[in-house]
Amino acid sequence: MSHKRIPKRKAALAAGSVAALGAAALLLPNANASQTNSDDATPRTFKATDVADVASQLASQLGDAFAGSYYDASKQQLVINVVGDNSNVVNQIEKAGAVANQVQNSTSTLQAAAKTLKTDATVPGTAWSVDPKTNEIRVTADSTVTGTKWDTVESTVKSLGSGVATLKKSAGAFKTFVDGGDAIFGGGARCSLGFNVTAGDGSPAFLTAGHCGVAAAQWSDTQDGAPIATVDQATFPGDGDFALVKYDDPNTQTNSVVNVGNGQTVTINQAADAAVGQQVFRMGSTTGLNDGNVTGLDATVNYPEGTVTGLIQTDVCAEPGDSGGSLFTQDGSAIGLTSGGSGDCTVGGETFFQPVTTALQAVGATLGAGDAGAGGAADPSASAGDAAGAGDAGGAVNPSASASDAAGAGDQAGGADETGDQSATGMDDGSGLVSSNP
């Protein structure tokens, strides 16, 4: 099977600084648009980070008629899938400002299909998630799934019936991106720090990938350097891929920002759930800043180490060393932690992320200095404070820019070079760490 090469997808940083409330920001057209029309039957325009809450409310109201949702980024509309032709259901959807889309498969049908896949097709190198745009389960098998393994997956997908699931082959192999970075180091493994948080006991900590947390108990900000943080909790494989790592010095000061390179930072105000169709940005220590879209939710990935459930699926590229890195939105919402996938930033591929909201709830932590919790509203005063010391330099993201246009951004590692030299902002982890013992 031939595979078309696609260009490396990197978010380019436009020249110039952004003076917006004293904090750096990523600016995109209509980034702050959230308009409500007077006619309840006319679809509203939503910010992508707002649609998860509305969809969740409609799901509870519509019951069995609800069959998933997704974000139409081109129109900034929320689309709600429904089974049946109940006019009351359509009216409730339109009253909420969303668009009703009649589909074949109910949520229970897709859940039953996913259960069958888990029972009959849990083969290392496979993954599946619900694609609400097609109202099907999208099953992917990587290059290691051949022979009888491929036959097993293919026959299982066919057994689900017409229009329930699709199967495609991936050029790469599903793996966790744990090698090759230069952001945080532990036990011979190299990963990226995701987001700074405050642990439940009030101590400073950070989130990273769970497979990084189980690879080593202690982590340093330089290769072969003295440890600065110790793993407190780690989950992998199983119900997620996340770890809480506490700084050894309780006086460590942290900023709730993502360092996107070239002295630019994005303030993180809140944690939010992902929505299919939403544009997201990923920062990692190997490949720097890249962007793409959410393509699936509640994904199951069968890594060689074991099965992980509840992940976000995207088309954002990633490479070894990016594990644990930040997935976020242009308006400062923390979305995910890089888990793994296939491909690289030359040919593309599928990538999977641990939802931040789930990780925060599981470990009992809050973002930053405790100003923004899982799914909580942003605290504007905390946002300005968190950005202090990070500088006012900002940049605009131009998603349509080519890879060559991104040459200025390069493959940043948060201001560090490949020898492991660290910038004055702290680790090259996208976290905005400020050590209390410089």
C-alpha distance (Angstrom), angle and dihedral (degrees) to the residues before:
residue distance angle dihedral
M1 . . .
S2 3.78 . .
H3 3.75 121.0 .
K4 3.76 124.4 -152.9
R5 3.79 114.7 -128.7
I6 3.75 114.9 -128.3
P7 3.78 126.4 -162.3
K8 3.75 122.1 -97.9
R9 3.79 107.2 -90.0
K10 3.76 110.4 -138.8
A11 3.78 126.9 161.4
A12 3.80 107.3 -123.5
L13 3.79 120.0 -141.8
A14 3.79 112.9 -135.8
A15 3.80 117.9 -134.6
G16 3.78 119.4 -98.9
S17 3.75 136.0 47.3
V18 3.75 130.6 -85.5
A19 3.78 120.1 -134.3
A20 3.77 103.8 -159.5
L21 3.80 118.1 146.3
G22 3.79 88.3 -35.5
A23 3.79 92.3 -70.0
A24 3.77 131.7 105.1
A25 3.78 116.0 -111.5
L26 3.77 143.3 178.4
L27 3.77 108.4 -121.9
L28 3.77 124.6 -158.1
P29 3.81 130.6 168.8
N30 3.81 110.7 -78.2
A31 3.80 90.2 0.7
N32 3.81 90.5 148.8
A33 3.79 98.6 35.0
S34 3.79 115.4 130.2
Q35 3.77 108.6 149.5
T36 3.77 128.1 172.6
N37 3.77 121.2 -151.7
S38 3.77 120.2 -142.8
D39 3.81 92.8 -129.3
D40 3.81 107.4 78.1
A41 3.83 90.5 -152.9
T42 3.80 92.0 58.2
P43 3.81 113.0 88.2
R44 3.79 116.0 -110.1
T45 3.77 124.8 -134.1
F46 3.79 113.6 -117.3
K47 3.76 137.7 -167.9
A48 3.79 108.2 -117.8
T49 3.80 92.2 -119.6
D50 3.83 90.8 57.1
V51 3.79 98.9 55.0
A52 3.82 98.0 74.3
D53 3.82 92.4 64.4
V54 3.82 93.2 46.4
A55 3.80 91.8 46.9
S56 3.80 90.7 49.3
Q57 3.81 91.3 52.2
L58 3.80 91.8 49.1
A59 3.79 91.2 47.4
S60 3.80 90.4 57.8
Q61 3.82 91.7 46.0
L62 3.81 97.8 46.2
G63 3.78 99.1 44.1
D64 3.80 114.9 -175.4
A65 3.81 91.8 2.0
F66 3.82 90.9 68.5
A67 3.81 111.4 93.7
G68 3.78 104.3 172.6
S69 3.78 136.7 -71.2
Y70 3.79 143.0 -125.8
Y71 3.79 141.3 -172.2
D72 3.82 119.6 -109.1
A73 3.80 97.7 -150.0
S74 3.81 94.9 -173.4
K75 3.81 91.2 59.7
Q76 3.82 97.0 25.0
Q77 3.79 88.8 -127.6
L78 3.79 133.7 140.1
V79 3.82 113.2 -128.6
I80 3.81 118.4 -157.2
N81 3.82 118.4 -161.4
V82 3.80 115.1 -142.7
V83 3.79 135.2 -178.7
G84 3.78 118.6 -141.4
D85 3.79 129.0 19.2
N86 3.79 102.4 -94.2
S87 3.81 107.0 155.3
N88 3.81 91.7 -154.3
V89 3.80 89.6 59.3
V90 3.80 91.4 50.7
N91 3.80 90.5 48.3
Q92 3.81 92.0 53.2
I93 3.80 90.7 50.8
E94 3.79 93.6 48.3
K95 3.79 91.8 45.5
A96 3.81 87.8 58.6
G97 3.80 89.2 53.2
A98 3.82 94.7 -109.5
V99 3.81 131.4 123.6
A100 3.83 120.7 -111.6
N101 3.81 116.5 -135.8
Q102 3.80 119.1 -173.5
V103 3.82 113.5 -139.9
Q104 3.79 140.2 175.8
N105 3.81 104.6 -127.4
S106 3.79 122.1 66.2
T107 3.78 123.0 -147.0
S108 3.80 90.2 -107.0
T109 3.83 90.5 52.7
L110 3.79 91.7 53.1
Q111 3.80 92.2 44.0
A112 3.80 90.4 52.2
A113 3.81 89.8 49.5
A114 3.80 91.0 51.1
K115 3.80 89.4 50.9
T116 3.81 90.0 52.9
L117 3.79 90.5 50.3
K118 3.80 90.2 51.2
T119 3.80 91.4 50.5
D120 3.79 99.8 41.4
A121 3.81 107.4 21.7
T122 3.80 108.4 37.0
V123 3.78 94.1 135.9
P124 3.82 122.2 154.4
G125 3.79 107.4 -105.1
T126 3.81 96.4 37.2
A127 3.78 131.9 106.7
W128 3.77 137.3 175.0
S129 3.77 139.7 -173.2
V130 3.78 137.6 164.9
D131 3.81 114.9 -93.6
P132 3.81 104.8 -156.6
K133 3.81 91.4 -171.4
T134 3.81 90.3 66.3
N135 3.82 95.8 24.7
E136 3.81 89.2 -128.3
I137 3.78 140.2 106.3
R138 3.79 110.3 -103.9
V139 3.80 110.6 -145.0
T140 3.80 119.3 -166.8
A141 3.79 127.0 -168.8
D142 3.79 119.5 -167.0
S143 3.80 128.3 -140.5
T144 3.83 92.8 -84.8
V145 3.82 92.6 63.3
T146 3.81 103.8 91.0
G147 3.79 140.5 134.3
T148 3.79 115.7 7.5
K149 3.81 90.9 -1.8
W150 3.80 90.9 59.3
D151 3.82 90.5 44.4
T152 3.82 89.9 53.6
V153 3.79 93.6 51.2
E154 3.80 93.7 43.3
S155 3.80 94.3 49.4
T156 3.81 91.4 47.2
V157 3.81 91.6 52.6
K158 3.81 91.0 48.9
S159 3.81 90.9 49.2
L160 3.81 90.0 60.9
G161 3.80 90.5 70.4
S162 3.77 136.2 -116.0
G163 3.79 117.2 -40.5
V164 3.82 95.7 8.3
A165 3.81 102.3 97.5
T166 3.79 140.8 4.6
L167 3.80 128.5 -152.9
K168 3.78 127.3 -149.1
K169 3.78 136.1 172.1
S170 3.81 122.2 -121.1
A171 3.80 120.6 -146.9
G172 3.80 94.9 -140.1
A173 3.79 135.2 48.4
F174 3.80 124.9 -101.0
K175 3.77 109.7 -112.4
T176 3.76 140.5 149.4
F177 3.80 112.2 -101.4
V178 3.78 96.1 -127.3
D179 3.82 103.6 129.4
G180 3.76 134.5 69.8
G181 3.79 106.8 27.2
D182 3.78 128.9 116.9
A183 3.79 103.8 -148.8
I184 3.81 108.5 88.6
F185 3.77 125.1 5.2
G186 3.78 133.0 -158.2
G187 3.79 135.5 156.1
G188 3.79 92.6 -14.6
A189 3.82 92.4 -51.4
R190 3.79 123.9 114.0
C191 3.79 123.2 -155.7
S192 3.80 142.2 153.1
L193 3.77 128.0 -103.3
G194 3.79 114.2 -119.4
F195 3.80 113.0 -163.7
N196 3.77 135.2 -19.7
V197 3.81 112.3 -117.7
T198 3.77 142.2 171.4
A199 3.80 114.2 -114.8
G200 3.78 121.1 -132.2
D201 3.81 91.1 -98.6
G202 3.81 91.0 54.8
S203 3.80 96.8 -104.5
P204 3.84 122.1 134.8
A205 3.81 114.6 -102.5
F206 3.78 144.0 148.2
L207 3.79 138.7 -133.7
T208 3.78 123.1 -124.8
A209 3.80 136.8 153.8
G210 3.78 117.6 -54.6
H211 3.79 92.5 -132.2
C212 3.81 86.8 59.3
G213 3.79 89.8 49.4
V214 3.80 92.9 53.5
A215 3.81 92.0 44.6
A216 3.81 94.2 64.0
A217 3.81 137.4 5.3
Q218 3.81 96.7 -147.4
W219 3.79 130.5 44.4
S220 3.79 134.8 -161.6
D221 3.81 133.1 -163.7
T222 3.82 91.6 -134.1
Q223 3.79 131.3 46.8
D224 3.81 109.6 -94.1
G225 3.81 87.9 -0.2
A226 3.78 128.2 138.4
P227 3.83 113.8 -78.4
I228 3.81 115.9 -99.3
A229 3.81 100.2 177.4
T230 3.81 139.4 33.2
V231 3.80 129.1 -150.2
D232 3.80 111.8 -108.0
Q233 3.83 100.4 175.9
A234 3.81 133.0 3.3
T235 3.80 133.5 -179.8
F236 3.83 120.6 -166.8
P237 2.96 134.7 160.8
G238 3.79 108.5 13.3
D239 3.79 128.2 41.0
G240 3.78 95.9 13.1
D241 3.79 144.5 -31.9
F242 3.81 109.8 -101.1
A243 3.78 141.7 117.8
L244 3.79 136.1 -166.8
V245 3.80 111.6 -142.5
K246 3.83 118.7 -171.5
Y247 3.78 122.4 -149.0
D248 3.79 110.6 -116.9
D249 3.82 92.1 -137.3
P250 3.84 107.3 66.7
N251 3.81 89.1 -156.7
T252 3.80 93.7 61.6
Q253 3.80 109.6 132.0
T254 3.79 117.1 -143.1
N255 3.79 135.3 -171.8
S256 3.79 123.5 -143.0
V257 3.79 94.5 -130.3
V258 3.79 140.5 108.5
N259 3.79 114.7 -127.6
V260 3.82 105.2 -139.7
G261 3.79 95.7 -178.4
N262 3.80 136.4 -100.8
G263 3.80 90.5 66.3
Q264 3.80 92.6 -60.8
T265 3.79 124.5 129.9
V266 3.79 136.6 -177.6
T267 3.79 117.7 -144.8
I268 3.81 113.5 -128.2
N269 3.80 109.7 -142.5
Q270 3.78 104.5 170.5
A271 3.80 147.2 -7.6
A272 3.80 116.1 -106.1
D273 3.80 138.5 -179.1
A274 3.80 118.2 -108.7
A275 3.80 123.8 -113.2
V276 3.79 125.5 -153.7
G277 3.81 108.6 -107.2
Q278 3.81 93.2 27.9
Q279 3.80 120.0 133.6
V280 3.80 113.1 -123.7
F281 3.79 138.0 178.6
R282 3.80 127.1 -139.8
M283 3.78 125.8 -157.5
G284 3.79 119.4 -165.8
S285 3.77 136.0 164.1
T286 3.81 94.6 -118.6
T287 3.80 105.2 43.1
G288 3.80 103.2 19.1
L289 3.80 119.8 -148.2
N290 3.81 120.4 1.2
D291 3.79 133.5 160.5
G292 3.78 139.5 -154.2
N293 3.80 141.9 129.8
V294 3.79 139.0 -73.8
T295 3.81 108.4 -108.0
G296 3.80 103.7 174.8
L297 3.81 145.0 7.2
D298 3.79 135.2 -145.8
A299 3.79 89.3 24.0
T300 3.79 122.6 -177.5
V301 3.81 116.0 -146.3
N302 3.79 124.0 -170.8
Y303 3.80 103.5 -151.7
P304 3.82 120.6 -178.2
E305 3.83 86.9 -105.8
G306 3.79 93.3 53.5
T307 3.79 145.2 -72.4
V308 3.81 121.6 -49.5
T309 3.81 121.8 -167.6
G310 3.79 137.0 -167.3
L311 3.82 98.3 41.0
I312 3.81 133.2 147.5
Q313 3.81 115.5 -118.9
T314 3.83 120.5 -147.8
D315 3.79 142.7 161.8
V316 3.83 92.7 -126.4
C317 3.79 109.8 124.6
A318 3.80 123.2 -121.7
E319 3.79 138.5 173.0
P320 3.82 138.6 -163.2
G321 3.79 110.9 -58.7
D322 3.82 93.3 33.8
S323 3.83 91.5 91.5
G324 3.78 112.6 127.6
G325 3.80 92.9 15.5
S326 3.79 124.7 142.2
L327 3.82 125.4 -82.4
F328 3.80 109.0 -169.3
T329 3.81 145.8 147.6
Q330 3.77 132.0 -108.7
D331 3.80 91.3 -106.7
G332 3.80 94.4 56.4
S333 3.81 105.3 -94.3
A334 3.79 118.7 145.7
I335 3.81 107.8 -133.0
G336 3.79 111.4 164.2
L337 3.81 154.1 -14.5
T338 3.81 118.8 -119.3
S339 3.80 110.4 -105.4
G340 3.81 109.5 166.6
G341 3.76 146.6 -80.8
S342 3.77 142.3 158.8
G343 3.79 134.8 -67.3
D344 3.78 127.7 22.2
C345 3.80 141.3 -112.9
T346 3.82 92.4 -75.0
V347 3.80 102.4 52.5
G348 3.81 98.3 19.3
G349 3.79 124.3 -137.4
E350 3.79 143.5 170.4
T351 3.80 121.7 -52.5
F352 3.78 133.1 -170.0
F353 3.80 131.2 -152.5
Q354 3.78 136.8 -167.1
P355 3.84 109.5 -121.6
V356 3.81 109.1 -114.4
T357 3.80 93.7 -145.5
T358 3.80 91.0 58.1
A359 3.79 92.9 45.8
L360 3.81 93.2 49.8
Q361 3.79 91.5 50.2
A362 3.80 93.0 46.7
V363 3.82 95.9 50.7
G364 3.81 95.9 35.2
A365 3.81 95.3 -122.1
T366 3.81 135.8 135.5
L367 3.78 129.3 -145.3
G368 3.80 120.5 -94.5
A369 3.78 114.3 -21.8
G370 3.79 91.0 -13.8
D371 3.81 95.6 -80.3
A372 3.80 96.5 120.4
G373 3.77 124.8 36.7
A374 3.76 134.8 -168.6
G375 3.75 106.8 -48.3
G376 3.80 91.5 -16.0
A377 3.76 125.4 144.3
A378 3.76 118.6 -91.9
D379 3.77 118.2 -98.9
P380 3.83 105.4 -139.7
S381 3.79 94.1 -160.5
A382 3.78 90.9 51.3
S383 3.80 90.6 48.2
A384 3.79 92.7 58.7
G385 3.78 91.0 45.3
D386 3.77 93.8 48.3
A387 3.79 90.0 53.3
A388 3.81 93.0 53.8
G389 3.75 112.0 115.2
A390 3.79 91.1 19.2
G391 3.79 91.1 90.7
D392 3.76 129.4 -122.2
A393 3.78 96.6 -96.3
G394 3.74 111.6 123.8
G395 3.75 139.4 160.1
A396 3.74 140.2 -154.6
V397 3.74 120.2 -116.7
N398 3.77 116.3 -130.6
P399 3.83 104.5 -162.6
S400 3.81 92.5 -172.4
A401 3.80 94.0 56.6
S402 3.78 116.6 116.5
A403 3.78 124.7 -119.0
S404 3.79 89.6 -102.5
D405 3.79 90.2 54.1
A406 3.78 87.6 57.5
A407 3.78 92.6 60.5
G408 3.77 89.4 108.6
A409 3.77 90.2 57.8
G410 3.78 92.9 44.6
D411 3.77 122.6 169.1
Q412 3.78 93.4 -43.2
A413 3.73 122.4 -169.3
G414 3.76 93.0 -165.4
G415 3.78 94.2 -76.7
A416 3.79 96.5 -44.0
D417 3.77 124.4 118.6
E418 3.78 124.6 -134.5
T419 3.79 91.7 -94.5
G420 3.77 89.3 69.5
D421 3.81 97.6 -106.5
Q422 3.77 108.9 156.0
S423 3.78 127.7 -139.4
A424 3.79 124.3 -125.5
T425 3.79 90.3 -99.1
G426 3.79 91.6 71.3
M427 3.81 127.1 -113.0
D428 3.77 118.1 14.6
D429 3.76 87.4 -121.7
G430 3.75 104.6 111.0
S431 3.77 90.4 -109.7
G432 3.78 105.3 105.3
L433 3.80 91.3 -128.6
V434 3.80 115.6 -177.8
S435 3.79 110.2 -166.5
S436 3.77 118.1 -139.8
N437 3.80 88.0 -143.3
P438 3.82 105.3 47.3
